[in-house]
Amino acid sequence: MEKPSILRFVSDVMKHREMIIALSTRDLQSRYAGTLGGMVWAFVHPIAAVCIFYFVFAVGFRAHGPNNIPFILWFVCGLAPWYFFNDTLQIITNAITANAYLVTKTVFPTEILPLVYIISGLFPHFVFLVLLGIMMSVFHVPFSADRVMVLYYLGCMITLLLGLGWLLSALQVFYRDIGQALTIFLNMWFWMTPIVWVQNIVPPAYQGILASNPIYYIVQGYRGMMIYKSPIWPTLHETVMFWSLTIGILLMGAFVFQRLRPEFADVI
C-alpha cells in the first residue's frame, strides 16, 4: 500500500537530508554571491528595516508598545517572524519554476524544494533574532530558560510555510499570476496583523477574527516568549484555531502537490 503524502514526504526528507542541506547551503551562498559585502548584507537588511519603521512610527507617529514595553522592542519582535514568513513564502512559491532543470529529472524528489528554501531562510532569521537578543539586553529584559520555547513558534511557522509552499509552488507551475498576486496579498496580510499596531485597538466584537489569522498566533507567541519578564502563553482557543487551520493547509498542500507533480515536467 502506498504511503500517505505526509508520511512519504517525511520519508523522503530523511532519505534526502544530505541533499536538502547541500541545496540549502548553495541557495544561501547564491543570495550574496558577487557582492562585496557578502553575508554582511544579512545583517544590514534587518537593521535598515528596523531603523526605517522606527523613525516612521516611534519618532513620526509617537507610537508606544503595550504594557510599557518599548515600541522598538515590541515592534522588532513582531517583525522578525514576519520577515522570515514573507521572504521565504515568496521564494518557495517559485521553487518549482526556478528549478526546472531539477524538476525535469524523473528521479529528483521535487517535494523537498520548499523545505530547502525554508532551511536556507533560517540564517537571515537567526540574524534577526540576534539583533532582538541585543535589544533585549539593552532594555534589561531578563533571559531565562523559558525563552527557548520560542522554538515552538518557529516550528509553527515552518509547518505553515511547508503547507503553503507545497500548495502555491504547485499551482504556480500552471498559473504564473500567483506569484504576482501573492506580493499584493502579503502586503495586505502584513497590515492586517498587529505588527506595527497594537491588537487592543480592535473592538472586542472583532477580536475573534484575529484568532483566525495564523501569523497573529505566531507573532504574539514570539512576543510572549521574548519581550515580557515572564513568558505569556496563548489561550487554548487560539492554539486549537491555529493548528486546525495549519494542519488543514498542510494536508491540502500535500494533496495538491502530489496530484500535480506528474505534470510539472510537461508544463515547465
GUMI-807019 format. One line per field, with one value per atom (N, C-alpha, C): atom name; z, x, y; residue number from 1; residue in one letter; chain. Coordinates in steps of 0.2 Angstrom, whole numbers, plus 2048, in hexadecimal, padded with zeros to 3 digits. Last residue first. Example, Ala and Ser with C-alpha at 12.3 -4.5 7.8 and 13.67 -1.06 7.14 Angstrom:
<balums>
atom = (N/CA/C/N/CA/C)
w = (823/824/827/827/827/827)
u = (840/844/840/842/83E/842)
v = (7F5/7FB/800/7E4/7EA/7F0)
n = (2/2/2/1/1/1)
res = (S/S/S/A/A/A)
chain = (A/A/A/A/A/A)
</balums>
This chain:
<balums>
atom = (N/CA/C/N/CA/C/N/CA/C/N/CA/C/N/CA/C/N/CA/C/N/CA/C/N/CA/C/N/CA/C/N/CA/C/N/CA/C/N/CA/C/N/CA/C/N/CA/C/N/CA/C/N/CA/C/N/CA/C/N/CA/C/N/CA/C/N/CA/C/N/CA/C/N/CA/C/N/CA/C/N/CA/C/N/CA/C/N/CA/C/N/CA/C/N/CA/C/N/CA/C/N/CA/C/N/CA/C/N/CA/C/N/CA/C/N/CA/C/N/CA/C/N/CA/C/N/CA/C/N/CA/C/N/CA/C/N/CA/C/N/CA/C/N/CA/C/N/CA/C/N/CA/C/N/CA/C/N/CA/C/N/CA/C/N/CA/C/N/CA/C/N/CA/C/N/CA/C/N/CA/C/N/CA/C/N/CA/C/N/CA/C/N/CA/C/N/CA/C/N/CA/C/N/CA/C/N/CA/C/N/CA/C/N/CA/C/N/CA/C/N/CA/C/N/CA/C/N/CA/C/N/CA/C/N/CA/C/N/CA/C/N/CA/C/N/CA/C/N/CA/C/N/CA/C/N/CA/C/N/CA/C/N/CA/C/N/CA/C/N/CA/C/N/CA/C/N/CA/C/N/CA/C/N/CA/C/N/CA/C/N/CA/C/N/CA/C/N/CA/C/N/CA/C/N/CA/C/N/CA/C/N/CA/C/N/CA/C/N/CA/C/N/CA/C/N/CA/C/N/CA/C/N/CA/C/N/CA/C/N/CA/C/N/CA/C/N/CA/C/N/CA/C/N/CA/C/N/CA/C/N/CA/C/N/CA/C/N/CA/C/N/CA/C/N/CA/C/N/CA/C/N/CA/C/N/CA/C/N/CA/C/N/CA/C/N/CA/C/N/CA/C/N/CA/C/N/CA/C/N/CA/C/N/CA/C/N/CA/C/N/CA/C/N/CA/C/N/CA/C/N/CA/C/N/CA/C/N/CA/C/N/CA/C/N/CA/C/N/CA/C/N/CA/C/N/CA/C/N/CA/C/N/CA/C/N/CA/C/N/CA/C/N/CA/C/N/CA/C/N/CA/C/N/CA/C/N/CA/C/N/CA/C/N/CA/C/N/CA/C/N/CA/C/N/CA/C/N/CA/C/N/CA/C/N/CA/C/N/CA/C/N/CA/C/N/CA/C/N/CA/C/N/CA/C/N/CA/C/N/CA/C/N/CA/C/N/CA/C/N/CA/C/N/CA/C/N/CA/C/N/CA/C/N/CA/C/N/CA/C/N/CA/C/N/CA/C/N/CA/C/N/CA/C/N/CA/C/N/CA/C/N/CA/C/N/CA/C/N/CA/C/N/CA/C/N/CA/C/N/CA/C/N/CA/C/N/CA/C/N/CA/C/N/CA/C/N/CA/C/N/CA/C/N/CA/C/N/CA/C/N/CA/C/N/CA/C/N/CA/C/N/CA/C/N/CA/C/N/CA/C/N/CA/C/N/CA/C/N/CA/C/N/CA/C/N/CA/C/N/CA/C/N/CA/C/N/CA/C/N/CA/C/N/CA/C/N/CA/C/N/CA/C/N/CA/C/N/CA/C/N/CA/C/N/CA/C/N/CA/C/N/CA/C/N/CA/C/N/CA/C/N/CA/C/N/CA/C/N/CA/C/N/CA/C/N/CA/C/N/CA/C/N/CA/C/N/CA/C/N/CA/C/N/CA/C/N/CA/C/N/CA/C/N/CA/C/N/CA/C/N/CA/C/N/CA/C/N/CA/C/N/CA/C/N/CA/C/N/CA/C/N/CA/C/N/CA/C/N/CA/C/N/CA/C/N/CA/C/N/CA/C/N/CA/C/N/CA/C/N/CA/C/N/CA/C/N/CA/C/N/CA/C/N/CA/C/N/CA/C/N/CA/C/N/CA/C/N/CA/C/N/CA/C/N/CA/C/N/CA/C/N/CA/C/N/CA/C/N/CA/C/N/CA/C/N/CA/C/N/CA/C/N/CA/C/N/CA/C/N/CA/C/N/CA/C/N/CA/C/N/CA/C/N/CA/C/N/CA/C/N/CA/C/N/CA/C/N/CA/C/N/CA/C/N/CA/C)
w = (7A9/7A9/7A2/7A5/7A5/7A4/7A7/7A0/79F/7B4/7AF/7A8/7BB/7BB/7B5/7BC/7B6/7B6/7C8/7C1/7BB/7D1/7D0/7CA/7D4/7CF/7CD/7E0/7DA/7D4/7E9/7E6/7E0/7EB/7E8/7E5/7F0/7EA/7E7/7FC/7F8/7F1/803/801/7FC/805/801/7FE/80D/807/802/818/815/80E/81C/81A/816/81E/818/817/829/823/81D/832/830/82A/833/831/82E/839/833/82F/845/841/83A/84B/848/844/84E/849/846/856/850/84B/861/85D/856/865/863/85F/869/863/861/873/86D/867/87D/879/873/87A/87D/87A/87B/878/87C/889/885/882/88D/88D/887/899/892/893/8A1/8A2/89B/89B/8A0/8A2/889/890/895/87D/87F/886/87A/879/87D/87A/87C/87D/875/87B/87E/868/86D/874/862/863/868/863/867/868/85B/862/866/84F/851/859/84F/84F/851/84E/853/854/843/849/84F/839/83A/841/838/83B/83D/83D/839/83C/846/840/83B/84F/851/84B/849/84A/84C/84B/844/844/858/856/84F/859/85C/859/856/851/853/862/85E/858/868/86A/866/85B/860/862/85B/858/85D/863/860/85C/868/86C/869/85F/85E/863/859/85F/85E/84A/84E/854/844/845/849/845/845/847/845/849/84A/834/83A/83E/829/82D/833/823/827/82A/81E/823/827/815/81B/820/80B/80F/815/807/809/80D/802/808/80B/7F7/7FD/803/7EF/7F1/7F7/7ED/7F0/7F2/7E7/7EE/7F1/7DA/7DF/7E6/7D5/7D5/7DA/7D7/7DA/7DA/7CF/7D6/7D9/7C1/7C5/7CC/7BC/7BE/7C1/7BE/7BF/7C1/7BF/7BA/7B9/7C8/7C2/7BD/7D3/7CF/7C9/7D9/7D5/7D1/7E0/7DB/7D6/7E8/7E4/7DE/7F0/7EC/7E7/7F8/7F4/7EE/7FD/7F9/7F5/805/800/7FB/80E/809/803/815/812/80D/819/815/812/821/81B/816/82C/828/821/831/82F/82A/834/82F/82C/83E/838/832/848/846/83F/84B/848/845/851/84A/847/85C/857/850/862/861/85B/864/85F/85D/870/869/863/87A/877/871/87F/87A/877/88A/884/87E/896/892/88B/89A/896/893/898/89C/897/899/896/89A/89C/89F/89A/894/894/897/892/899/899/886/88A/890/882/883/887/881/886/887/876/87D/882/86C/86F/875/86B/86D/870/866/86D/86F/85A/85F/866/853/854/85A/853/857/858/84B/852/857/83F/842/84A/83D/83E/841/83C/841/843/82F/835/83C/827/828/82E/829/82B/82C/825/82C/82E/817/81A/821/815/813/816/819/81D/81B/80F/816/81A/804/805/80C/806/805/806/807/80D/80C/7F9/7FE/805/7F4/7F3/7F7/7F7/7FC/7FA/7EC/7F2/7F7/7E2/7E2/7E8/7E1/7E6/7E6/7D2/7D7/7DB/7C7/7CE/7D3/7BC/7BF/7C6/7BA/7BB/7BF/7B9/7B3/7B4/7C5/7C5/7BF/7C2/7C7/7C6/7B9/7B7/7BC/7C0/7BA/7B8/7CB/7CB/7C6/7CA/7CA/7CA/7CB/7C5/7C5/7D9/7D4/7CD/7E1/7E2/7DC/7E2/7DB/7DC/7EF/7EA/7E3/7F6/7F6/7F0/7F6/7F3/7F1/7FD/7F7/7F3/80A/806/7FF/80E/80C/808/810/80B/809/81A/814/80F/825/821/81B/828/827/822/82B/826/824/836/830/82A/841/83E/837/842/841/83E/846/83F/83D/853/84E/847/858/85A/855/854/851/852/85C/855/852/869/868/860/868/86A/868/864/860/861/86F/869/864/87F/87A/873/889/885/880/88F/891/88D/88A/890/892/878/87E/884/871/872/878/868/86E/86E/85C/85E/864/855/85D/85F/848/84B/852/847/843/847/850/850/84D/84E/855/855/840/845/84C/839/837/83C/840/83F/83D/840/846/845/832/836/83C/830/82C/830/839/83A/836/834/83B/83C/828/828/82F/82B/827/828/832/835/832/827/82D/831/81E/81C/822/825/823/822/827/82D/82B/81A/81E/825/816/813/817/819/81D/81C/810/816/81A/805/806/80B/800/807/809/7F3/7F7/7FE/7EA/7EE/7F2/7E5/7E0/7E4/7EF/7EA/7E6/7F7/7F8/7F3/7F3/7F4/7F5/7F2/7EC/7ED/7FF/7FC/7F6/800/804/802/7F6/7F5/7FA/7FC/7F5/7F4/808/808/802/802/806/807/7FB/7F7/7FB/807/801/7FD/80E/811/80C/804/807/80A/804/7FE/800/810/80E/808/810/815/813/80A/806/80A/813/80E/80A/81A/81E/819/810/814/817/80D/808/80B/818/816/812/818/81E/81C/80C/80C/812/810/80B/80B/81A/81C/816/811/817/819/808/806/80C/80E/80D/80B/804/80A/808/7FC/7FB/802/800/800/800)
u = (820/826/82A/817/815/81B/81F/81B/81A/823/828/825/816/81B/820/80E/80D/812/810/811/811/80B/812/814/7FE/800/807/7FC/7F7/7FA/805/806/802/800/807/807/7F3/7F4/7FB/7F7/7F3/7F4/7FF/802/7FE/7F6/7FC/7FF/7ED/7EA/7F0/7F5/7F2/7F0/7F8/7FD/7FB/7EB/7EF/7F5/7E8/7E4/7E7/7F2/7F2/7ED/7EE/7F4/7F4/7E1/7E2/7E8/7E4/7DE/7DF/7ED/7EF/7EA/7E6/7EC/7ED/7DB/7DA/7E0/7E3/7DE/7DD/7E8/7ED/7E9/7DD/7E2/7E6/7D8/7D4/7D8/7E2/7E1/7DD/7EC/7E7/7E6/7FE/7F8/7F2/809/806/800/816/80F/80D/824/821/819/828/826/822/82C/830/82E/82B/828/82C/831/832/82F/830/836/836/823/829/82F/81B/819/81F/820/820/81F/81E/824/825/80F/813/81B/80C/80A/80E/810/813/812/808/80F/812/7FB/7FD/804/7FC/7FA/7FD/7FD/803/802/7F0/7F5/7FB/7E1/7E7/7ED/7D7/7D7/7DD/7D9/7DA/7DB/7D3/7DA/7DD/7C6/7C9/7D0/7C3/7C3/7C6/7C2/7C8/7C9/7B7/7BB/7C1/7B1/7AD/7B1/7BB/7BA/7B6/7C4/7BE/7BE/7D5/7D0/7CA/7DF/7DB/7D5/7E7/7E1/7DD/7F1/7EB/7E5/7FA/7F9/7F2/804/7FF/7FD/80E/80F/80A/807/80F/811/7FA/7FC/804/7F5/7F8/7FB/7F2/7EC/7EF/7FE/7FA/7F4/801/806/802/7F7/7F8/7FC/7FA/7F4/7F4/806/806/800/802/806/806/7FA/7F7/7FB/804/7FF/7FC/80C/80F/80A/803/805/808/801/7FC/7FE/80D/80C/806/80C/811/810/800/800/806/802/800/800/805/80B/808/7FF/7FC/801/806/801/7FE/810/812/80D/809/80C/80F/804/7FF/803/810/80C/808/812/817/814/806/807/80D/807/801/803/814/812/80C/813/818/816/809/808/80D/810/809/808/81B/81C/815/817/81A/81A/811/80D/810/81D/818/813/824/827/822/81C/81D/820/81E/817/818/82B/829/822/82B/82F/82D/824/821/825/82E/827/824/838/839/833/834/833/834/839/833/831/844/845/83F/83F/83F/841/841/83A/83A/84D/84D/846/850/84E/84D/855/855/853/84C/850/84F/84F/84A/84E/856/856/850/858/852/851/863/863/85D/85E/863/864/855/853/858/85E/85A/857/865/869/864/85A/85D/861/857/852/855/863/862/85D/861/866/866/855/855/85B/85B/856/855/863/866/861/859/85E/861/854/850/854/85F/85D/859/85E/864/863/852/854/85A/852/84F/850/856/85B/859/84B/851/856/842/840/846/847/847/845/846/84C/84D/838/83C/843/835/832/836/83C/83E/83B/837/83B/83D/82F/82B/830/837/835/832/843/83D/83B/848/849/842/846/848/849/844/83E/840/847/84A/845/840/83F/843/844/83D/83C/850/850/849/84D/852/853/844/842/847/844/848/846/83A/841/846/82E/830/837/82F/82F/831/830/835/835/828/82C/831/824/81F/822/830/82D/828/831/836/833/826/826/82C/829/823/823/834/835/82F/82F/835/835/825/824/829/82B/825/825/836/837/831/82E/833/835/827/823/828/830/82C/829/834/839/835/82A/82C/830/827/822/825/833/831/82C/833/838/836/828/828/82C/82D/827/826/839/839/833/833/837/839/82A/828/82C/82D/82F/82D/81E/824/826/813/819/81F/808/80B/812/80D/808/80C/816/815/810/812/814/812/816/813/816/818/819/815/819/813/813/828/823/81C/82E/830/82A/827/829/82A/824/81F/821/830/829/824/83B/83A/833/838/838/837/838/832/832/846/841/83B/84D/84E/848/848/847/847/84F/847/845/85C/859/852/85D/85E/85B/85A/856/857/865/85E/85A/872/870/868/873/872/86F/874/86F/86E/87F/878/873/889/888/881/88C/887/885/891/890/88A/895/894/893/897/89D/89B/88F/88F/895/890/892/891/883/889/88A/879/87D/884/871/86E/872/879/878/874/87A/880/87E/86D/86F/875/86D/869/86B/877/878/874/870/877/878/866/864/86B/86C/868/867/871/876/872/866/86B/86F/860/85C/861/869/868/864/868/86F/86E/85B/85D/864/854/857/85A/84E/852/856/846/84C/850/83E/842/848/837/83C/840/82F/834/839/828/82C/832/820/825/82A/819/81E/823/811/816/81B/80A/80E/813/803/808/80C/804/800/805/80B/80B/807/803/807/806/804/800/804)
v = (872/876/876/868/86F/874/85C/85D/865/85C/85C/85E/85C/862/862/851/856/85B/84B/847/84C/855/853/850/856/859/858/84D/84D/850/852/84B/84A/85F/85E/857/85D/860/85F/856/853/856/860/859/856/86A/86B/865/863/866/867/862/85C/85E/86F/86A/864/874/877/872/86D/86D/86F/871/86A/869/87E/87D/876/87E/881/87F/877/874/877/87F/879/875/88B/88B/884/886/88A/88A/882/87D/880/88E/888/883/895/898/892/88D/88F/891/88E/888/888/89D/899/893/89E/89F/89B/8A4/89E/8A0/8AD/8AD/8A8/8AD/8AB/8AB/8BC/8B5/8B3/8C8/8C5/8BE/8C8/8C9/8C6/8C4/8CB/8CC/8B6/8B9/8C0/8AF/8AC/8B0/8B9/8B6/8B2/8BB/8C0/8BD/8AE/8B1/8B6/8AE/8A9/8AB/8B9/8B9/8B4/8B2/8B9/8BA/8A7/8A6/8AD/8AC/8A7/8A7/8B4/8B7/8B3/8AA/8AE/8B2/8A5/8A1/8A5/8AC/8AE/8AA/8A9/8A5/8A7/8B3/8AC/8A7/8BE/8BE/8B7/8BC/8BB/8BB/8BE/8B7/8B6/8CB/8C8/8C1/8D2/8D0/8CC/8D6/8D2/8CF/8DF/8D8/8D3/8E8/8E7/8E0/8EA/8E7/8E6/8EF/8F4/8F1/8E5/8E7/8EC/8E2/8DE/8E1/8F0/8EC/8E8/8EF/8F2/8ED/8E8/8EF/8F3/8DC/8DC/8E4/8D5/8DA/8DA/8D3/8D0/8D5/8DA/8D7/8D4/8DE/8E3/8E0/8D1/8D4/8DA/8CE/8CA/8CD/8D8/8D8/8D4/8D2/8D9/8DA/8C6/8C6/8CD/8C9/8C6/8C7/8CE/8D3/8D0/8C2/8C8/8CD/8BA/8B8/8BE/8BE/8BF/8BE/8B9/8C0/8C2/8AB/8AE/8B6/8A8/8A8/8AB/8A9/8AF/8AF/89D/8A1/8A7/88E/895/89A/883/883/88A/885/882/883/889/88E/88C/87E/882/887/87A/876/879/885/883/87E/885/88A/888/878/87A/87F/878/872/875/884/883/87D/881/887/886/877/876/87B/87E/878/876/889/88A/884/881/885/887/87C/877/87B/887/883/87E/88D/890/88C/883/885/888/884/87E/87F/890/890/889/88D/891/891/885/882/886/88E/889/886/895/898/893/88E/88B/88F/895/890/88D/89B/89F/89A/894/894/897/897/891/891/8A9/8A3/89D/8BA/8B4/8AE/8C9/8C4/8BD/8D8/8D3/8CC/8E4/8E1/8DB/8EA/8EC/8E8/8E3/8EB/8ED/8D6/8D8/8DF/8D8/8D6/8D7/8DB/8E0/8DE/8CF/8D5/8DA/8C7/8C5/8CB/8CD/8CE/8CC/8C9/8D0/8D1/8BB/8BE/8C5/8BB/8B9/8BC/8BF/8C3/8C1/8B4/8BA/8BF/8AA/8A9/8B0/8AE/8AE/8AE/8AB/8B2/8B3/89C/8A0/8A8/897/897/89C/896/89C/89D/889/88E/895/882/882/887/886/888/887/881/888/88A/873/876/87E/872/871/874/873/878/878/867/86E/873/85B/85D/865/857/859/85C/852/859/85B/847/848/850/841/847/847/839/836/83B/840/83C/839/850/84A/846/85C/858/851/862/85F/85A/868/862/85E/871/86C/866/87A/875/870/882/87C/877/88B/88E/888/884/887/889/880/87B/87E/88B/886/881/897/896/890/896/896/894/898/891/890/8A6/8A1/89A/8A9/8AC/8A8/8A3/8A1/8A3/8AA/8A3/8A1/8B7/8B6/8AF/8B5/8B8/8B6/8AE/8AB/8AE/8B6/8B0/8AD/8C2/8C2/8BB/8BD/8BF/8BF/8BB/8B5/8B7/8C9/8C3/8BD/8D1/8D2/8CC/8CF/8CD/8CD/8D4/8CD/8CB/8E1/8DD/8D5/8E6/8E6/8E1/8E5/8E2/8E1/8EE/8E7/8E3/8FA/8F7/8F0/8FD/8FB/8F8/8F5/8FA/8F8/8F2/8EF/8F4/8F6/8FA/8F6/8EF/8ED/8F0/8F1/8EF/8EE/8FE/8F7/8F6/90D/90A/902/919/913/910/926/925/91F/928/927/926/92A/92E/92E/921/928/92C/915/917/91E/915/913/916/919/91A/91A/914/91B/91D/906/90A/911/903/902/906/905/909/909/8FC/904/908/8F0/8F2/8FA/8F0/8F0/8F2/8F0/8F6/8F6/8E4/8EA/8F0/8DB/8DB/8E2/8DE/8DE/8DF/8DB/8E2/8E3/8CE/8D2/8D9/8C9/8C6/8CA/8D0/8D3/8CF/8C8/8CE/8D1/8BE/8BD/8C3/8CA/8C3/8C2/8D7/8D6/8CE/8D5/8D7/8D6/8C8/8CE/8CF/8BB/8C1/8C7/8B4/8B3/8B9/8B4/8B9/8B8/8A9/8AF/8B5/89E/8A2/8A8/89A/89D/8A1/894/89A/89D/88A/890/896/882/885/88B/87E/882/885/877/87D/881/86C/871/878/866/868/86E/863/867/86A/85A/860/865/850/854/85A/84A/84D/852/846/84B/84E/83C/841/847/834/831/836/83D/83A/836/842/847/843/836/839/83E/835/830/832/840/83F/83A/83D/843/842/832/831/837/838/832/831/840/843/83E/837/83C/83F/826/82C/831/818/81D/823/80B/811/816/7FA/800/806)
n = (268/268/268/267/267/267/266/266/266/265/265/265/264/264/264/263/263/263/262/262/262/261/261/261/260/260/260/259/259/259/258/258/258/257/257/257/256/256/256/255/255/255/254/254/254/253/253/253/252/252/252/251/251/251/250/250/250/249/249/249/248/248/248/247/247/247/246/246/246/245/245/245/244/244/244/243/243/243/242/242/242/241/241/241/240/240/240/239/239/239/238/238/238/237/237/237/236/236/236/235/235/235/234/234/234/233/233/233/232/232/232/231/231/231/230/230/230/229/229/229/228/228/228/227/227/227/226/226/226/225/225/225/224/224/224/223/223/223/222/222/222/221/221/221/220/220/220/219/219/219/218/218/218/217/217/217/216/216/216/215/215/215/214/214/214/213/213/213/212/212/212/211/211/211/210/210/210/209/209/209/208/208/208/207/207/207/206/206/206/205/205/205/204/204/204/203/203/203/202/202/202/201/201/201/200/200/200/199/199/199/198/198/198/197/197/197/196/196/196/195/195/195/194/194/194/193/193/193/192/192/192/191/191/191/190/190/190/189/189/189/188/188/188/187/187/187/186/186/186/185/185/185/184/184/184/183/183/183/182/182/182/181/181/181/180/180/180/179/179/179/178/178/178/177/177/177/176/176/176/175/175/175/174/174/174/173/173/173/172/172/172/171/171/171/170/170/170/169/169/169/168/168/168/167/167/167/166/166/166/165/165/165/164/164/164/163/163/163/162/162/162/161/161/161/160/160/160/159/159/159/158/158/158/157/157/157/156/156/156/155/155/155/154/154/154/153/153/153/152/152/152/151/151/151/150/150/150/149/149/149/148/148/148/147/147/147/146/146/146/145/145/145/144/144/144/143/143/143/142/142/142/141/141/141/140/140/140/139/139/139/138/138/138/137/137/137/136/136/136/135/135/135/134/134/134/133/133/133/132/132/132/131/131/131/130/130/130/129/129/129/128/128/128/127/127/127/126/126/126/125/125/125/124/124/124/123/123/123/122/122/122/121/121/121/120/120/120/119/119/119/118/118/118/117/117/117/116/116/116/115/115/115/114/114/114/113/113/113/112/112/112/111/111/111/110/110/110/109/109/109/108/108/108/107/107/107/106/106/106/105/105/105/104/104/104/103/103/103/102/102/102/101/101/101/100/100/100/99/99/99/98/98/98/97/97/97/96/96/96/95/95/95/94/94/94/93/93/93/92/92/92/91/91/91/90/90/90/89/89/89/88/88/88/87/87/87/86/86/86/85/85/85/84/84/84/83/83/83/82/82/82/81/81/81/80/80/80/79/79/79/78/78/78/77/77/77/76/76/76/75/75/75/74/74/74/73/73/73/72/72/72/71/71/71/70/70/70/69/69/69/68/68/68/67/67/67/66/66/66/65/65/65/64/64/64/63/63/63/62/62/62/61/61/61/60/60/60/59/59/59/58/58/58/57/57/57/56/56/56/55/55/55/54/54/54/53/53/53/52/52/52/51/51/51/50/50/50/49/49/49/48/48/48/47/47/47/46/46/46/45/45/45/44/44/44/43/43/43/42/42/42/41/41/41/40/40/40/39/39/39/38/38/38/37/37/37/36/36/36/35/35/35/34/34/34/33/33/33/32/32/32/31/31/31/30/30/30/29/29/29/28/28/28/27/27/27/26/26/26/25/25/25/24/24/24/23/23/23/22/22/22/21/21/21/20/20/20/19/19/19/18/18/18/17/17/17/16/16/16/15/15/15/14/14/14/13/13/13/12/12/12/11/11/11/10/10/10/9/9/9/8/8/8/7/7/7/6/6/6/5/5/5/4/4/4/3/3/3/2/2/2/1/1/1)
res = (I/I/I/V/V/V/D/D/D/A/A/A/F/F/F/E/E/E/P/P/P/R/R/R/L/L/L/R/R/R/Q/Q/Q/F/F/F/V/V/V/F/F/F/A/A/A/G/G/G/M/M/M/L/L/L/L/L/L/I/I/I/G/G/G/I/I/I/T/T/T/L/L/L/S/S/S/W/W/W/F/F/F/M/M/M/V/V/V/T/T/T/E/E/E/H/H/H/L/L/L/T/T/T/P/P/P/W/W/W/I/I/I/P/P/P/S/S/S/K/K/K/Y/Y/Y/I/I/I/M/M/M/M/M/M/G/G/G/R/R/R/Y/Y/Y/G/G/G/Q/Q/Q/V/V/V/I/I/I/Y/Y/Y/Y/Y/Y/I/I/I/P/P/P/N/N/N/S/S/S/A/A/A/L/L/L/I/I/I/G/G/G/Q/Q/Q/Y/Y/Y/A/A/A/P/P/P/P/P/P/V/V/V/I/I/I/N/N/N/Q/Q/Q/V/V/V/W/W/W/V/V/V/I/I/I/P/P/P/T/T/T/M/M/M/W/W/W/F/F/F/W/W/W/M/M/M/N/N/N/L/L/L/F/F/F/I/I/I/T/T/T/L/L/L/A/A/A/Q/Q/Q/G/G/G/I/I/I/D/D/D/R/R/R/Y/Y/Y/F/F/F/V/V/V/Q/Q/Q/L/L/L/A/A/A/S/S/S/L/L/L/L/L/L/W/W/W/G/G/G/L/L/L/G/G/G/L/L/L/L/L/L/L/L/L/T/T/T/I/I/I/M/M/M/C/C/C/G/G/G/L/L/L/Y/Y/Y/Y/Y/Y/L/L/L/V/V/V/M/M/M/V/V/V/R/R/R/D/D/D/A/A/A/S/S/S/F/F/F/P/P/P/V/V/V/H/H/H/F/F/F/V/V/V/S/S/S/M/M/M/M/M/M/I/I/I/G/G/G/L/L/L/L/L/L/V/V/V/L/L/L/F/F/F/V/V/V/F/F/F/H/H/H/P/P/P/F/F/F/L/L/L/G/G/G/S/S/S/I/I/I/I/I/I/Y/Y/Y/V/V/V/L/L/L/P/P/P/L/L/L/I/I/I/E/E/E/T/T/T/P/P/P/F/F/F/V/V/V/T/T/T/K/K/K/T/T/T/V/V/V/L/L/L/Y/Y/Y/A/A/A/N/N/N/A/A/A/T/T/T/I/I/I/A/A/A/N/N/N/T/T/T/I/I/I/I/I/I/Q/Q/Q/L/L/L/T/T/T/D/D/D/N/N/N/F/F/F/F/F/F/Y/Y/Y/W/W/W/P/P/P/A/A/A/L/L/L/G/G/G/C/C/C/V/V/V/F/F/F/W/W/W/L/L/L/I/I/I/F/F/F/P/P/P/I/I/I/N/N/N/N/N/N/P/P/P/G/G/G/H/H/H/A/A/A/R/R/R/F/F/F/G/G/G/V/V/V/A/A/A/F/F/F/V/V/V/F/F/F/Y/Y/Y/F/F/F/I/I/I/C/C/C/V/V/V/A/A/A/A/A/A/I/I/I/P/P/P/H/H/H/V/V/V/F/F/F/A/A/A/W/W/W/V/V/V/M/M/M/G/G/G/G/G/G/L/L/L/T/T/T/G/G/G/A/A/A/Y/Y/Y/R/R/R/S/S/S/Q/Q/Q/L/L/L/D/D/D/R/R/R/T/T/T/S/S/S/L/L/L/A/A/A/I/I/I/I/I/I/M/M/M/E/E/E/R/R/R/H/H/H/K/K/K/M/M/M/V/V/V/D/D/D/S/S/S/V/V/V/F/F/F/R/R/R/L/L/L/I/I/I/S/S/S/P/P/P/K/K/K/E/E/E/M/M/M)
chain = (A/A/A/A/A/A/A/A/A/A/A/A/A/A/A/A/A/A/A/A/A/A/A/A/A/A/A/A/A/A/A/A/A/A/A/A/A/A/A/A/A/A/A/A/A/A/A/A/A/A/A/A/A/A/A/A/A/A/A/A/A/A/A/A/A/A/A/A/A/A/A/A/A/A/A/A/A/A/A/A/A/A/A/A/A/A/A/A/A/A/A/A/A/A/A/A/A/A/A/A/A/A/A/A/A/A/A/A/A/A/A/A/A/A/A/A/A/A/A/A/A/A/A/A/A/A/A/A/A/A/A/A/A/A/A/A/A/A/A/A/A/A/A/A/A/A/A/A/A/A/A/A/A/A/A/A/A/A/A/A/A/A/A/A/A/A/A/A/A/A/A/A/A/A/A/A/A/A/A/A/A/A/A/A/A/A/A/A/A/A/A/A/A/A/A/A/A/A/A/A/A/A/A/A/A/A/A/A/A/A/A/A/A/A/A/A/A/A/A/A/A/A/A/A/A/A/A/A/A/A/A/A/A/A/A/A/A/A/A/A/A/A/A/A/A/A/A/A/A/A/A/A/A/A/A/A/A/A/A/A/A/A/A/A/A/A/A/A/A/A/A/A/A/A/A/A/A/A/A/A/A/A/A/A/A/A/A/A/A/A/A/A/A/A/A/A/A/A/A/A/A/A/A/A/A/A/A/A/A/A/A/A/A/A/A/A/A/A/A/A/A/A/A/A/A/A/A/A/A/A/A/A/A/A/A/A/A/A/A/A/A/A/A/A/A/A/A/A/A/A/A/A/A/A/A/A/A/A/A/A/A/A/A/A/A/A/A/A/A/A/A/A/A/A/A/A/A/A/A/A/A/A/A/A/A/A/A/A/A/A/A/A/A/A/A/A/A/A/A/A/A/A/A/A/A/A/A/A/A/A/A/A/A/A/A/A/A/A/A/A/A/A/A/A/A/A/A/A/A/A/A/A/A/A/A/A/A/A/A/A/A/A/A/A/A/A/A/A/A/A/A/A/A/A/A/A/A/A/A/A/A/A/A/A/A/A/A/A/A/A/A/A/A/A/A/A/A/A/A/A/A/A/A/A/A/A/A/A/A/A/A/A/A/A/A/A/A/A/A/A/A/A/A/A/A/A/A/A/A/A/A/A/A/A/A/A/A/A/A/A/A/A/A/A/A/A/A/A/A/A/A/A/A/A/A/A/A/A/A/A/A/A/A/A/A/A/A/A/A/A/A/A/A/A/A/A/A/A/A/A/A/A/A/A/A/A/A/A/A/A/A/A/A/A/A/A/A/A/A/A/A/A/A/A/A/A/A/A/A/A/A/A/A/A/A/A/A/A/A/A/A/A/A/A/A/A/A/A/A/A/A/A/A/A/A/A/A/A/A/A/A/A/A/A/A/A/A/A/A/A/A/A/A/A/A/A/A/A/A/A/A/A/A/A/A/A/A/A/A/A/A/A/A/A/A/A/A/A/A/A/A/A/A/A/A/A/A/A/A/A/A/A/A/A/A/A/A/A/A/A/A/A/A/A/A/A/A/A/A/A/A/A/A/A/A/A/A/A/A/A/A/A/A/A/A/A/A/A/A/A/A/A/A/A/A/A/A/A/A/A/A/A/A/A/A/A/A/A/A/A/A/A/A/A/A/A/A/A/A/A/A/A/A/A/A/A/A/A/A/A/A/A/A/A/A/A/A/A/A/A/A/A/A/A/A/A/A/A/A/A/A/A/A/A/A/A/A/A/A/A/A/A/A/A/A/A/A/A/A/A/A/A/A/A/A/A/A/A/A/A/A/A/A/A)
</balums>
